[in-house]
Amino acid sequence: MGIYTTFDYATIIKHLTEQWKIETLTGLNYYAARAQEYLGTLADRYRRIAERMKEPEDVKLAWLVA
């Protein structure tokens, strides 16, 4: 169906934080440093959530006829 999974979001977040070099930013104020810490751990948090989730069975939507 082309829907992103939690693993996909974790991969995207990891890629973007590495691309933008979030962890190497310096001279941040308090709030920016907190956001930096949050973003630095977000991909791992999403990955752990994805590992705990049960994979859904085939989705059957009555309103979606293929």
Secondary structure by P-SEA (a helix, b strand, c coil): cccccaaaaaaaaaaaaaaacccccccccaaaaaaaaaaaaaaaaaaaaaaacccccbbbbccccc
